[in-house]
Amino acid sequence: MNEKDIVNDYLAGLNASLTGYANIISQTNNQQLYETLIQIRNQDETRQRSVYEYAKQKNYYQPAAPANSTIVQQLKNQLQQG
C-alpha cells in the first residue's frame, strides 16, 4: 500500500466512525456514556479534518466542486420554512 491509499483508507474509516457516532449518540440514554461519546466524536472530527487537509494538500483527495450559491440559498430557505 502506498501513502495515498493509506491516507484515503484512514479518512474513509474516520468518516464511517463519525456516522456511527451520530447514530449511537442519538440513542444513548446514559448521560455519562452520552458525554463520553460526544468527546470521542469531537476528537475524531478534529482528526478527520486534519487528515482531510493533509490529503487535499498532497492531492490525494479532491473535494467536490462548491455548490452554486443560488441553490444553497434556496435550500436554506426551504429548510427554514419546513
C-alpha positions as CSV (number, residue, x, y, z in Angstrom):
1,M,0.0,0.0,0.0
2,N,1.3,3.5,-0.8
3,E,0.8,6.6,1.3
4,K,-2.1,7.8,-0.8
5,D,-4.1,4.6,-0.3
6,I,-3.3,4.6,3.5
7,V,-4.4,8.2,3.9
8,N,-7.6,7.7,1.9
9,D,-8.4,4.5,3.8
10,Y,-7.9,6.2,7.1
11,L,-10.0,9.1,6.0
12,A,-12.8,6.8,4.9
13,G,-12.6,5.0,8.3
14,L,-12.9,8.2,10.2
15,N,-15.9,9.3,8.1
16,A,-17.6,6.0,8.8
17,S,-16.9,6.3,12.5
18,L,-18.4,9.8,12.6
19,T,-21.6,8.5,11.0
20,G,-21.7,5.7,13.6
21,Y,-21.2,8.1,16.5
22,A,-24.2,10.2,15.3
23,N,-26.4,7.1,15.3
24,I,-25.2,5.9,18.7
25,I,-25.2,9.3,20.4
26,S,-28.8,9.9,19.4
27,Q,-29.9,6.6,21.0
28,T,-27.9,6.8,24.2
29,N,-29.9,7.2,27.4
30,N,-26.9,7.1,29.9
31,Q,-25.7,10.7,30.4
32,Q,-22.1,9.7,31.2
33,L,-21.9,7.5,28.1
34,Y,-23.5,10.2,26.1
35,E,-20.9,12.8,27.1
36,T,-18.0,10.4,26.6
37,L,-19.2,9.5,23.1
38,I,-19.5,13.2,22.3
39,Q,-15.9,13.8,23.4
40,I,-14.7,10.9,21.3
41,R,-16.7,12.1,18.3
42,N,-15.3,15.6,18.7
43,Q,-11.7,14.3,18.8
44,D,-12.4,12.2,15.7
45,E,-13.9,15.2,13.9
46,T,-10.7,17.2,14.6
47,R,-8.6,14.2,13.5
48,Q,-10.7,13.8,10.3
49,R,-10.3,17.5,9.4
50,S,-6.5,17.2,9.8
51,V,-6.3,14.1,7.7
52,Y,-8.7,15.7,5.1
53,E,-6.4,18.8,4.9
54,Y,-3.3,16.7,4.6
55,A,-4.9,14.6,1.8
56,K,-6.1,17.7,0.0
57,Q,-2.6,19.3,0.2
58,K,-1.0,16.2,-1.2
59,N,-3.6,15.9,-3.9
60,Y,-4.7,12.5,-2.6
61,Y,-8.3,13.8,-2.3
62,Q,-10.2,16.2,-4.5
63,P,-13.3,17.7,-2.8
64,A,-16.5,18.2,-4.8
65,A,-16.9,21.5,-6.6
66,P,-18.5,24.2,-4.5
67,A,-22.3,24.3,-4.7
68,N,-24.0,27.0,-6.6
69,S,-24.8,29.9,-4.2
70,T,-28.3,30.3,-5.6
71,I,-29.1,26.6,-4.9
72,V,-27.6,26.8,-1.4
73,Q,-29.8,29.8,-0.6
74,Q,-32.9,28.1,-2.0
75,L,-32.2,25.0,0.2
76,K,-31.6,27.2,3.3
77,N,-34.9,28.9,2.6
78,Q,-36.7,25.6,2.2
79,L,-35.2,24.2,5.4
80,Q,-36.1,27.3,7.4
81,Q,-39.7,27.1,6.3
82,G,-40.1,23.4,7.0
